[in-house]
């Protein structure tokens, strides 16, 4: 299961991380977010040696969502060495997400 982090954990988990981290900005009430959850859990297992997967609940962490201009969910930000290098918006098939992440490794 992908770890849900708080704004307080964001710096240590994402910005200070040397490597690739994918952060899924989601909301509990969002249907496509619920569809994406098992896809990310699966990718988390398959890619755990290459990529760190994390989640941020936009309703609990509004300041973080605003900081990264998250206007719709789900939105995944791909970070490399603490910097945003790619954005994946909306629900996408597993293969498409995996391909986009791999292009940033």
Buried (B, 14 or more C-beta within 10 A) or exposed (E): EBEBBEBEBBEEBBEEBEEBBBBBBBBEEBEBBBEBBEBBEEBBEEBEEEBBBBBBBBEEBEEBBEEBEBEEBBBBBBBBEEEEEBEBBEBBEBEEBBEBBEEEE
